[in-house]
Amino acid sequence: MGGTTFNTVAELRRIVAEGRVSQTALEAITGIAGERLGAVLEESNRDEVGMSAAVFPLSSDESIRLSGLAAQLTQGMEIGDDERLKAILEGLTIEFALTTHNIALLTATNLDDIEACLVDPAAVAPERKYRLAVRASYLSLAIANARPY
């Protein structure tokens, strides 16, 4: 089995260079101070791979959060909309212990649509699936905001 290593710094540099996200936005999203985030994104350490004697400007927690964000902003965007909706619904039911009935009531959407999307989102009409996706995403965000850090 082959694979490639995900280089967080290289991916962040790439998406900043492409204009997908700015350093200012990364600062606002992560809460990492601009000078430390800038130090990570600087060209001077572009080719650093593996262990180094240089002190990395981020804490372990910041590095983990930044790596997760970079992966979600790059690799995560390749996931199809139907698969993403199914994953959101699975997260709500499995991780947060909501029933499909709970989700239907909280999102004011059709229970049958939720249950169908958990099996095959393509079976649900696009306009109903869109309504469910938007509302389930909001519900997922509301739950994430309520969780302890």
Summary of the structure (lengths in Angstrom):
residues: 149
radius of gyration: 19.1
end to end distance: 35.2
largest distance: 57.5
contacts: 361
relative contact order: 0.10
helix: 70%
strand: 0%
